[in-house]
Amino acid sequence: MTTSLKQRLQDDLTTAIRSRDELRSATIRLTLSAITNEEVSGKTARRLSDDEVLKVITREAKKRREAAEAFAQGGRAESAERERAEGEVLAEYLPQQLGDEELAEIVRAAVAESGAQGPRAMGAVMKIVNPKVAGLAEGGRVAAEVRKQLAD
């Protein structure tokens, strides 16, 4: 039987605690806490699927990137480095991100498929592209590529 992503996080937390890896254990603890919060939010508690757990991890990784940028702009290099390190730990649980060329090719195909022209057609193209790149590319990156190709 394959282990769920949440179970893998719990197993990795145990390993990190045993090896006294403070950064890894703190990061995984916070992520598991976010997953638990998601599970108990709403009217009834439920167990998240691996896809839903992946979305929570993606959201947590994005928070780390944004916090690292904010700390770097605020001149707090040590805090920014800590956030980047936590982001790297979370990246281990995320699927490999699409490269720029792969993303450009998917967007090119979607633009051709929709016959879209000009910036007003962005929504139509995004509707085609988003399901294909879900979890493989950040929304901002996808939108920027669509915008770029529709401007050409």
Sequence and secondary structure as in RCSB ss.txt:
>XXXX:A:sequence
MTTSLKQRLQDDLTTAIRSRDELRSATIRLTLSAITNEEVSGKTARRLSDDEVLKVITREAKKRREAAEAFAQGG
RAESAERERAEGEVLAEYLPQQLGDEELAEIVRAAVAESGAQGPRAMGAVMKIVNPKVAGLAEGGRVAAEVRKQL
AD
>XXXX:A:secstr
    HHHHHHHHHHHHHHTT HHHHHHHHHHHHHHHHHHH SSS     HHHHHHHHHHHHHHHHHHHHHHHHTT
 HHHHHHHHHHHHHHHTTS     HHHHHHHHHHHHHHHT  SGGGHHHHHHHHHHHHTTTS HHHHHHHHHHHH
H 
